[in-house]
Amino acid sequence: MPETDLLPFERAARAMYATVKPDWDWSDPDAEPTRRMYRDNARAAFLAVMEPSAAMLQKGENRADCRSVWQAMLAAMLQGD
């Protein structure tokens, strides 16, 4: 499966894994508990940034709409859409 077909939090989990460079392969069937931990950490990171920063909002033309769109996009991703 191409990386672009993965949800952003799955790509984030794999990127977190890659930075530690463990001795096991991501696709190793015995690594599911560790994969779950990385996915949970990625999900927690996205939940932590659910509220955009002031600087992020200033980049948009309509601040209230930017916040809504950002939150809707993250919520959709976290729900598996």
Secondary structure, DSSP 8 states (H G I E B T S, - for coil): --GGGS-HHHHHHHHHHHHH--SS-TT-GGGHHHHHHHHHHHHHHHHHTSS--HHHHHHSSSHHHHHHHHHHHHHHHHTT-
